[in-house]
Every structure is written in structure tokens, then in C-alpha cells.
Amino acid sequence: MWRLLRDRRLSAYKFRRQAPIENYILDFVCFEKRLVIEIDGSQHAESGSDAARDAALSAEGFVIARYWNNDVLQQPASVLEDILAKLAAR
């Protein structure tokens, strides 16, 4: 995913990876649009700690987009299209 987002490759939006916010480390974040991208495996399917984290980030004005590892690996174009739609909506 980083290869696709880095160096403003996605419509010139700047992303940072492994960015610290409060007590959390975010996979990828676009601070300009306050969009967090999380790439998760099945261990996050119903995680209570993820719900608390999402609530804390939402309170700070961030929107969280979660994608499964398999989707990123098998359908990267679809994932990027969805990310662009979320960026445009912000």
C-alpha cells in the first residue's frame, strides 16, 4: 500500500505512514483531509480496542477507512478508487 500512496502518487495527496496520533500509531494518514487508512487482518474483525481507537480518532475529526490485507493485495485498484472517493468527500 505504501508503494501506491507515497510521494503524492495518489492524486497529489500527501500520506504519512506509521504516524503517531495521541497514543496510537496509524498505518497511513492524510492530515490534509484527516483520513486514516488502516490495513487489517482478520484479528481486527471485531476488536473492542479498535472501536475505542476509532472513537478517539473520530473525536479529533478523523475518518477511518479499513481495508483487509487480501483486498489490498488482490484488488489494489479497487482499494485506491475507494480511497479517492473518500478523499473527494472530505
mmCIF file of the C-alpha atoms, coordinates in Angstrom:
data_MODEL
# 
_entry.id   MODEL 
# 
loop_
_atom_site.group_PDB 
_atom_site.id 
_atom_site.type_symbol 
_atom_site.label_atom_id 
_atom_site.label_alt_id 
_atom_site.label_comp_id 
_atom_site.label_asym_id 
_atom_site.label_entity_id 
_atom_site.label_seq_id 
_atom_site.pdbx_PDB_ins_code 
_atom_site.Cartn_x 
_atom_site.Cartn_y 
_atom_site.Cartn_z 
_atom_site.occupancy 
_atom_site.B_iso_or_equiv 
_atom_site.pdbx_formal_charge 
_atom_site.auth_seq_id 
_atom_site.auth_comp_id 
_atom_site.auth_asym_id 
_atom_site.auth_atom_id 
_atom_site.pdbx_PDB_model_num 
ATOM 1  C CA . MET A 1 1  ? 0.000   0.000   0.000  1.00 0.00 ? 1  MET A CA 1 
ATOM 2  C CA . TRP A 1 2  ? 2.804   2.407   0.835  1.00 0.00 ? 2  TRP A CA 1 
ATOM 3  C CA . ARG A 1 3  ? 4.229   1.999   -2.659 1.00 0.00 ? 3  ARG A CA 1 
ATOM 4  C CA . LEU A 1 4  ? 0.880   3.233   -4.025 1.00 0.00 ? 4  LEU A CA 1 
ATOM 5  C CA . LEU A 1 5  ? 0.432   6.164   -1.614 1.00 0.00 ? 5  LEU A CA 1 
ATOM 6  C CA . ARG A 1 6  ? 3.935   7.565   -1.105 1.00 0.00 ? 6  ARG A CA 1 
ATOM 7  C CA . ASP A 1 7  ? 5.400   10.613  -2.825 1.00 0.00 ? 7  ASP A CA 1 
ATOM 8  C CA . ARG A 1 8  ? 1.957   12.076  -3.552 1.00 0.00 ? 8  ARG A CA 1 
ATOM 9  C CA . ARG A 1 9  ? 1.282   9.295   -6.076 1.00 0.00 ? 9  ARG A CA 1 
ATOM 10 C CA . LEU A 1 10 ? -2.443  9.238   -5.369 1.00 0.00 ? 10 LEU A CA 1 
ATOM 11 C CA . SER A 1 11 ? -3.786  12.445  -6.961 1.00 0.00 ? 11 SER A CA 1 
ATOM 12 C CA . ALA A 1 12 ? -1.079  14.500  -5.217 1.00 0.00 ? 12 ALA A CA 1 
ATOM 13 C CA . TYR A 1 13 ? -2.433  13.777  -1.718 1.00 0.00 ? 13 TYR A CA 1 
ATOM 14 C CA . LYS A 1 14 ? 0.297   13.553  0.882  1.00 0.00 ? 14 LYS A CA 1 
ATOM 15 C CA . PHE A 1 15 ? 0.207   10.498  3.108  1.00 0.00 ? 15 PHE A CA 1 
ATOM 16 C CA . ARG A 1 16 ? 2.386   9.566   6.044  1.00 0.00 ? 16 ARG A CA 1 
ATOM 17 C CA . ARG A 1 17 ? 2.855   6.025   7.257  1.00 0.00 ? 17 ARG A CA 1 
ATOM 18 C CA . GLN A 1 18 ? 3.250   4.808   10.808 1.00 0.00 ? 18 GLN A CA 1 
ATOM 19 C CA . ALA A 1 19 ? 2.206   8.251   12.041 1.00 0.00 ? 19 ALA A CA 1 
ATOM 20 C CA . PRO A 1 20 ? 1.723   8.719   15.791 1.00 0.00 ? 20 PRO A CA 1 
ATOM 21 C CA . ILE A 1 21 ? -1.519  10.364  16.924 1.00 0.00 ? 21 ILE A CA 1 
ATOM 22 C CA . GLU A 1 22 ? -2.272  10.539  20.636 1.00 0.00 ? 22 GLU A CA 1 
ATOM 23 C CA . ASN A 1 23 ? -1.417  7.037   21.918 1.00 0.00 ? 23 ASN A CA 1 
ATOM 24 C CA . TYR A 1 24 ? -1.892  5.335   18.556 1.00 0.00 ? 24 TYR A CA 1 
ATOM 25 C CA . ILE A 1 25 ? 0.263   4.515   15.546 1.00 0.00 ? 25 ILE A CA 1 
ATOM 26 C CA . LEU A 1 26 ? -1.723  4.874   12.327 1.00 0.00 ? 26 LEU A CA 1 
ATOM 27 C CA . ASP A 1 27 ? -0.908  2.765   9.273  1.00 0.00 ? 27 ASP A CA 1 
ATOM 28 C CA . PHE A 1 28 ? -1.389  5.642   6.817  1.00 0.00 ? 28 PHE A CA 1 
ATOM 29 C CA . VAL A 1 29 ? -2.839  9.123   7.253  1.00 0.00 ? 29 VAL A CA 1 
ATOM 30 C CA . CYS A 1 30 ? -3.589  12.119  5.059  1.00 0.00 ? 30 CYS A CA 1 
ATOM 31 C CA . PHE A 1 31 ? -3.574  15.029  7.513  1.00 0.00 ? 31 PHE A CA 1 
ATOM 32 C CA . GLU A 1 32 ? -4.885  17.482  4.908  1.00 0.00 ? 32 GLU A CA 1 
ATOM 33 C CA . LYS A 1 33 ? -8.137  15.509  4.578  1.00 0.00 ? 33 LYS A CA 1 
ATOM 34 C CA . ARG A 1 34 ? -7.970  13.894  8.056  1.00 0.00 ? 34 ARG A CA 1 
ATOM 35 C CA . LEU A 1 35 ? -8.332  10.438  6.545  1.00 0.00 ? 35 LEU A CA 1 
ATOM 36 C CA . VAL A 1 36 ? -6.787  7.406   8.243  1.00 0.00 ? 36 VAL A CA 1 
ATOM 37 C CA . ILE A 1 37 ? -6.169  4.234   6.235  1.00 0.00 ? 37 ILE A CA 1 
ATOM 38 C CA . GLU A 1 38 ? -5.857  1.026   8.236  1.00 0.00 ? 38 GLU A CA 1 
ATOM 39 C CA . ILE A 1 39 ? -4.817  -2.241  6.634  1.00 0.00 ? 39 ILE A CA 1 
ATOM 40 C CA . ASP A 1 40 ? -6.011  -5.087  8.852  1.00 0.00 ? 40 ASP A CA 1 
ATOM 41 C CA . GLY A 1 41 ? -6.113  -8.825  9.036  1.00 0.00 ? 41 GLY A CA 1 
ATOM 42 C CA . SER A 1 42 ? -8.866  -10.981 10.431 1.00 0.00 ? 42 SER A CA 1 
ATOM 43 C CA . GLN A 1 43 ? -7.675  -10.373 14.007 1.00 0.00 ? 43 GLN A CA 1 
ATOM 44 C CA . HIS A 1 44 ? -9.306  -6.931  13.791 1.00 0.00 ? 44 HIS A CA 1 
ATOM 45 C CA . ALA A 1 45 ? -12.733 -8.164  12.671 1.00 0.00 ? 45 ALA A CA 1 
ATOM 46 C CA . GLU A 1 46 ? -14.480 -7.453  15.966 1.00 0.00 ? 46 GLU A CA 1 
ATOM 47 C CA . SER A 1 47 ? -11.817 -5.824  18.090 1.00 0.00 ? 47 SER A CA 1 
ATOM 48 C CA . GLY A 1 48 ? -13.055 -3.760  21.028 1.00 0.00 ? 48 GLY A CA 1 
ATOM 49 C CA . SER A 1 49 ? -9.777  -1.847  21.185 1.00 0.00 ? 49 SER A CA 1 
ATOM 50 C CA . ASP A 1 50 ? -10.194 -0.857  17.529 1.00 0.00 ? 50 ASP A CA 1 
ATOM 51 C CA . ALA A 1 51 ? -13.658 0.530   18.324 1.00 0.00 ? 51 ALA A CA 1 
ATOM 52 C CA . ALA A 1 52 ? -12.231 2.645   21.155 1.00 0.00 ? 52 ALA A CA 1 
ATOM 53 C CA . ARG A 1 53 ? -9.395  3.815   18.919 1.00 0.00 ? 53 ARG A CA 1 
ATOM 54 C CA . ASP A 1 54 ? -11.826 4.739   16.126 1.00 0.00 ? 54 ASP A CA 1 
ATOM 55 C CA . ALA A 1 55 ? -13.967 6.707   18.574 1.00 0.00 ? 55 ALA A CA 1 
ATOM 56 C CA . ALA A 1 56 ? -10.939 8.642   19.853 1.00 0.00 ? 56 ALA A CA 1 
ATOM 57 C CA . LEU A 1 57 ? -9.777  9.450   16.318 1.00 0.00 ? 57 LEU A CA 1 
ATOM 58 C CA . SER A 1 58 ? -13.303 10.417  15.223 1.00 0.00 ? 58 SER A CA 1 
ATOM 59 C CA . ALA A 1 59 ? -13.484 12.840  18.147 1.00 0.00 ? 59 ALA A CA 1 
ATOM 60 C CA . GLU A 1 60 ? -10.372 14.502  16.700 1.00 0.00 ? 60 GLU A CA 1 
ATOM 61 C CA . GLY A 1 61 ? -12.077 14.851  13.303 1.00 0.00 ? 61 GLY A CA 1 
ATOM 62 C CA . PHE A 1 62 ? -10.513 11.875  11.528 1.00 0.00 ? 62 PHE A CA 1 
ATOM 63 C CA . VAL A 1 63 ? -12.369 9.410   9.334  1.00 0.00 ? 63 VAL A CA 1 
ATOM 64 C CA . ILE A 1 64 ? -11.081 5.832   9.399  1.00 0.00 ? 64 ILE A CA 1 
ATOM 65 C CA . ALA A 1 65 ? -11.119 3.607   6.328  1.00 0.00 ? 65 ALA A CA 1 
ATOM 66 C CA . ARG A 1 66 ? -10.285 -0.053  6.945  1.00 0.00 ? 66 ARG A CA 1 
ATOM 67 C CA . TYR A 1 67 ? -9.265  -2.497  4.254  1.00 0.00 ? 67 TYR A CA 1 
ATOM 68 C CA . TRP A 1 68 ? -8.459  -6.174  4.580  1.00 0.00 ? 68 TRP A CA 1 
ATOM 69 C CA . ASN A 1 69 ? -4.984  -7.368  3.690  1.00 0.00 ? 69 ASN A CA 1 
ATOM 70 C CA . ASN A 1 70 ? -6.390  -9.623  0.964  1.00 0.00 ? 70 ASN A CA 1 
ATOM 71 C CA . ASP A 1 71 ? -8.250  -6.745  -0.699 1.00 0.00 ? 71 ASP A CA 1 
ATOM 72 C CA . VAL A 1 72 ? -5.095  -4.633  -0.829 1.00 0.00 ? 72 VAL A CA 1 
ATOM 73 C CA . LEU A 1 73 ? -3.082  -7.482  -2.315 1.00 0.00 ? 73 LEU A CA 1 
ATOM 74 C CA . GLN A 1 74 ? -5.685  -8.832  -4.743 1.00 0.00 ? 74 GLN A CA 1 
ATOM 75 C CA . GLN A 1 75 ? -7.643  -5.698  -5.726 1.00 0.00 ? 75 GLN A CA 1 
ATOM 76 C CA . PRO A 1 76 ? -5.391  -2.672  -5.211 1.00 0.00 ? 76 PRO A CA 1 
ATOM 77 C CA . ALA A 1 77 ? -7.125  -0.633  -7.931 1.00 0.00 ? 77 ALA A CA 1 
ATOM 78 C CA . SER A 1 78 ? -10.490 -1.014  -6.185 1.00 0.00 ? 78 SER A CA 1 
ATOM 79 C CA . VAL A 1 79 ? -8.995  -0.037  -2.842 1.00 0.00 ? 79 VAL A CA 1 
ATOM 80 C CA . LEU A 1 80 ? -7.366  3.064   -4.354 1.00 0.00 ? 80 LEU A CA 1 
ATOM 81 C CA . GLU A 1 81 ? -10.620 4.014   -6.080 1.00 0.00 ? 81 GLU A CA 1 
ATOM 82 C CA . ASP A 1 82 ? -12.430 3.804   -2.744 1.00 0.00 ? 82 ASP A CA 1 
ATOM 83 C CA . ILE A 1 83 ? -9.727  5.882   -1.026 1.00 0.00 ? 83 ILE A CA 1 
ATOM 84 C CA . LEU A 1 84 ? -10.005 8.555   -3.737 1.00 0.00 ? 84 LEU A CA 1 
ATOM 85 C CA . ALA A 1 85 ? -13.781 8.671   -3.258 1.00 0.00 ? 85 ALA A CA 1 
ATOM 86 C CA . LYS A 1 86 ? -13.316 9.135   0.496  1.00 0.00 ? 86 LYS A CA 1 
ATOM 87 C CA . LEU A 1 87 ? -10.731 11.885  -0.056 1.00 0.00 ? 87 LEU A CA 1 
ATOM 88 C CA . ALA A 1 88 ? -13.034 13.687  -2.500 1.00 0.00 ? 88 ALA A CA 1 
ATOM 89 C CA . ALA A 1 89 ? -15.895 13.506  0.006  1.00 0.00 ? 89 ALA A CA 1 
ATOM 90 C CA . ARG A 1 90 ? -13.766 15.218  2.662  1.00 0.00 ? 90 ARG A CA 1 
# 
